[in-house]
């Protein structure tokens, strides 16, 4: 699906679950996926990519090897 962040003219082609796609079609911001930093939830894109598999791969949007990385054990590192 095509997604345009609020306040931006740039459109991005992204994969989306049903709920996120529905939010985007209704011109609402999709629910943010969270990671944990020092035990507290933080939006994954605010975490340093060196510290987060989710940030490094954009939850699988930026790289095609998220599943392989998880199976390899990168999530625990």
C-alpha positions, -999 to 999 in steps of 0.1 A, spaced: 0 0 0 11 36 -4 15 56 28 23 93 32 33 105 67 12 133 80 26 166 70 47 151 42 43 150 4 66 119 1 48 86 -4 62 53 6 53 18 -6 49 -3 25 35 -37 36 7 -33 61 -16 -55 82 -53 -50 78 -57 -27 108 -28 -4 97 -40 -3 61 -75 6 74 -61 35 95 -41 48 65 -71 47 42 -90 67 69 -61 92 70 -52 82 105 -17 74 118 -13 36 122 -5 22 156 32 25 164 52 -7 168 72 -6 200 107 -18 211 121 -17 246 149 5 259 159 3 296 127 -17 302 103 9 288 84 8 255 97 32 228 87 35 191 111 12 172 122 40 149 135 61 178 159 33 189 195 33 176 198 8 147 229 -7 164 208 -16 194 176 -29 178 169 -55 152 136 -38 146 151 -4 139 179 -20 118 153 -37 95 124 -13 98 103 -42 111 112 -60 79 103 -31 55 139 -20 49 155 -54 45 142 -88 33 160 -109 59 142 -101 91 129 -137 96 164 -151 89 179 -127 114 154 -137 141 159 -174 134 197 -169 136 193 -154 170 200 -117 163 169 -107 183 186 -118 215 219 -100 208 
